[in-house]
């Protein structure tokens, strides 16, 4: 390679390093304020001496129940505070059995693993639509909108741009609003996208997409799974849309169960630790 060629390669590598650093900083900026808010709440609630002790409580509950820290924090800052007269945080909640899933054998009932469920939803959706690009989002309890939880086949810039989306300007936002599947046959011409979103999708090599809301039995959207294609998309068949309705409905009901059961168990554990060690110093495990 010539000297000029090596310099160009070095410049490209440095540019990508800087872009990755910016993406990482943006990701941290999206999460850290929420964690700081949760730390302050816990310090006051349990008379903890410092933020490190509050973080340690969250970490212990997160690890014991296999709940992502970001998920736990989102529930912690939005849930009603525990009644000081009650030993339990949620004393009157009703426990229900884990819903069955028929669309996949990759996630067995009884596992309680949200990560496994999300991967199964994404892979099942991509198989129905016949593509290898896609992402799965969940509703953001603290900020509203949708945030990416799983993805495959998409560029880092795509994931960074769509890490959190609001109520309009994308196909997934429309699907969440309408509680209905949305097909975009041609990203380049469909008016559903804002221009920045359109450019980001096209830059990732996606020319068409299909979004499926994950809905609860009561009709609440708790997430979204979207398949992206590198070619224009024809109308899906009735069998395909029916299969995707099954995925969206079963996954939505399972996620609602997980929120009401596993996540609340984690919060109860955190509350028990905080009450028992009130005023004490905790350390990360």
C-alpha positions in Angstrom: 0.0 0.0 0.0 1.3 3.5 -0.8 2.0 6.1 1.8 -1.2 8.0 0.7 -3.2 4.8 0.9 -2.0 4.1 4.4 -2.7 7.6 5.5 -6.2 7.4 4.1 -6.8 4.1 5.9 -5.5 5.5 9.2 -7.7 8.6 8.8 -10.7 6.3 8.2 -9.9 4.2 11.3 -9.5 7.3 13.4 -12.9 8.7 12.1 -14.7 5.5 13.0 -13.0 5.4 16.4 -14.3 9.0 17.1 -17.8 8.1 15.8 -17.9 5.1 18.1 -16.8 7.3 21.0 -19.6 9.8 20.3 -22.2 6.9 20.1 -21.0 5.6 23.4 -21.2 9.1 25.1 -24.8 9.5 23.8 -25.7 6.1 25.1 -24.4 7.0 28.5 -26.1 10.4 28.5 -29.5 8.6 27.9 -29.1 6.4 30.9 -27.0 8.2 33.6 -29.6 11.0 34.5 -32.2 8.3 35.2 -29.7 6.3 37.4 -28.8 9.5 39.3 -32.5 10.2 39.9 -33.0 6.7 41.2 -30.0 7.0 43.5 -31.3 10.2 45.0 -34.7 8.6 45.7 -33.2 5.6 47.4 -30.8 7.7 49.5 -33.7 9.7 50.9 -36.0 6.7 51.3 -33.6 4.5 53.2 -31.3 7.1 54.7 -28.4 5.8 52.7 -25.0 7.6 53.3 -24.1 8.0 49.6 -25.1 7.3 46.0 -22.8 4.3 45.8 -24.9 2.5 48.4 -28.0 3.3 46.4 -26.4 1.9 43.2 -25.3 -1.2 45.1 -29.0 -1.9 46.1 -30.1 -1.6 42.5 -27.3 -3.8 41.3 -28.2 -6.6 43.8 -31.8 -6.6 42.9 -31.0 -6.5 39.2 -28.6 -9.4 39.4 -30.8 -11.6 41.6 -33.8 -11.4 39.3 -31.9 -11.1 36.0 -33.6 -7.7 35.2 -31.5 -5.1 33.3 -30.5 -2.2 35.5 -32.0 0.2 33.0 -35.4 -1.6 33.2 -35.3 -1.7 37.0 -34.5 2.0 37.2 -37.3 2.9 34.9 -39.8 1.1 37.1 -38.2 2.5 40.3 -38.6 6.1 39.3 -42.1 5.8 38.0 -43.7 3.4 40.5 -45.7 4.9 43.4 -43.4 5.0 46.5 -43.9 2.2 49.1 -46.2 3.0 52.0 -44.1 3.5 55.1 -46.7 1.6 57.1 -46.4 -1.5 54.9 -43.5 -4.1 55.0 -44.0 -4.9 51.3 -43.8 -2.4 48.5 -46.7 -4.0 46.6 -48.7 -5.7 49.3 -51.9 -6.3 47.3 -50.6 -7.4 44.0 -52.0 -10.7 42.5 -49.5 -13.2 41.1 -50.5 -14.9 37.9 -48.8 -17.8 36.0 -46.4 -17.1 33.2 -48.3 -17.0 29.8 -47.6 -19.8 27.3 -45.9 -19.0 24.0 -46.9 -20.9 20.8 -44.8 -19.0 18.2 -41.4 -20.3 19.4 -39.7 -23.2 21.0 -36.6 -21.2 21.8 -38.2 -19.7 25.0 -39.8 -22.3 27.3 -42.5 -21.3 29.7 -41.1 -21.1 33.2 -37.7 -19.6 32.2 -38.8 -16.1 33.1 -36.0 -14.7 30.9 -36.9 -11.5 29.2 -33.8 -11.5 27.1 -34.6 -14.9 25.7 -38.1 -13.8 24.9 -37.0 -10.7 23.0 -34.5 -12.6 20.9 -37.2 -15.2 20.1 -39.7 -12.4 19.1 -37.1 -10.8 16.8 -35.9 -14.0 15.1 -39.5 -15.3 14.6 -40.5 -12.0 13.0 -37.5 -12.0 10.7 -38.3 -15.5 9.7 -41.9 -14.7 8.8 -40.9 -11.6 6.7 -37.8 -13.4 5.2 -35.1 -11.0 6.1 -32.0 -10.8 8.4 -32.3 -7.2 9.5 -34.5 -6.0 12.3 -34.9 -4.5 15.7 -37.1 -4.8 18.8 -38.1 -1.8 20.9 -39.8 -1.6 24.3 -41.8 1.3 25.6 -39.8 3.7 27.8 -41.6 4.1 31.1 -39.6 7.1 32.2 -39.4 9.1 28.9 -42.2 7.8 26.8 -41.7 6.6 23.3 -39.8 3.5 22.3 -36.2 2.4 22.9 -34.2 -0.3 21.2 -33.5 -3.5 23.2 -32.5 -6.0 20.5 -31.2 -5.7 16.9 -29.5 -7.6 14.2 -28.1 -6.8 10.8 -28.3 -3.1 11.3 -25.4 -0.5 11.4 -24.1 1.1 14.7 -25.2 4.5 13.3 -28.8 3.2 12.8 -28.9 1.8 16.3 -27.6 5.1 17.7 -30.1 7.2 15.7 -33.1 5.1 16.7 -32.0 4.3 20.2 -35.0 6.2 21.4 -37.9 7.4 19.1 -40.9 9.6 20.0 -44.5 9.6 18.9 -44.1 10.4 15.2 -41.8 10.4 12.2 -41.3 6.6 12.0 -43.3 3.5 11.0 -42.9 2.1 14.5 -44.3 5.2 16.1 -47.4 4.9 13.8 -47.8 1.2 14.5 -47.6 2.0 18.3 -50.2 4.8 17.9 -52.6 2.8 15.8 -52.0 -0.6 17.5 -51.7 -2.1 14.1 -49.1 -3.6 11.8 -47.5 -1.0 9.4 -45.9 -1.9 6.1 -43.6 0.5 4.4 -43.0 -0.8 0.9 -40.5 1.8 -0.1 -38.7 3.8 2.5 -37.5 6.4 0.0 -41.0 7.6 -0.9 -43.2 6.8 2.1 -44.4 9.9 3.9 -44.5 8.2 7.3 -40.8 9.1 7.9 -39.3 12.4 8.9 -36.4 13.3 6.6 -33.7 12.6 9.2 -35.2 9.2 9.9 -35.5 8.4 6.2 -31.8 9.2 5.6 -30.7 7.1 8.6 -32.7 4.1 7.4 -31.5 4.3 3.8 -27.9 4.8 5.0 -28.2 1.4 6.9 -29.2 -0.3 3.6 -32.9 -0.7 4.4 -35.3 -0.1 1.6 -38.5 -1.3 3.2 -39.8 -2.3 6.6 -42.7 -3.8 8.5 -43.5 -3.0 12.1 -45.6 -5.2 14.5 -46.8 -3.8 17.9 -46.5 -6.0 21.0 -49.8 -5.6 22.8 -51.3 -6.7 26.1 -54.7 -8.3 26.5 -56.1 -4.9 27.4 -54.8 -3.4 24.1 -51.8 -1.5 25.5 -48.7 -1.3 23.3 -45.6 -2.4 25.3 -43.1 -2.8 22.5 -42.5 -3.0 18.8 -40.7 -5.4 16.5 -39.6 -4.3 13.0 -38.2 -6.2 10.1 -36.0 -4.3 7.6 -35.4 -5.4 4.0 -32.8 -4.4 1.4 -35.4 -4.4 -1.3 -38.9 -3.0 -1.8 -41.5 -5.0 0.0 -44.7 -6.5 -1.5 -47.8 -6.8 0.5 -47.6 -9.5 3.2 -49.9 -12.5 2.8 -52.8 -13.1 5.2 -50.9 -16.0 6.7 -47.9 -13.8 7.4 -49.9 -11.0 9.0 -51.8 -13.6 11.1 -48.5 -15.2 12.3 -47.1 -11.8 13.2 -50.3 -10.9 15.1 -49.7 -14.1 17.1 -46.1 -13.0 17.9 -47.2 -9.5 18.8 -50.1 -10.6 21.0 -48.3 -13.4 22.9 -45.1 -11.4 23.4 -47.1 -8.4 24.6 -49.0 -10.5 27.2 -45.7 -12.1 28.3 -44.0 -8.8 28.7 -46.9 -7.5 30.8 -46.7 -10.6 33.0 -42.9 -10.1 33.4 -43.3 -6.4 34.4 -46.0 -7.3 37.0 -44.2 -10.3 38.4 -40.4 -10.5 37.9 -39.6 -6.8 37.9 -41.9 -6.1 40.9 -40.2 -9.1 42.7 -36.9 -7.3 42.1 -38.2 -4.0 43.5 -39.6 -5.9 46.5 -36.1 -7.4 47.1 -34.5 -3.9 46.8 -37.1 -2.6 49.3 -36.4 -5.4 51.8 -32.7 -4.8 51.6 -33.2 -1.0 52.0 -35.5 -1.4 55.0 -33.2 -4.0 56.7 -30.1 -1.9 56.2 -31.6 1.5 56.7 -28.8 4.1 57.2 -26.1 1.5 56.3 -23.4 1.6 53.7 -23.7 -0.9 50.8 -21.0 -2.0 48.4 -21.4 -3.3 44.9 -21.1 -7.1 44.5 
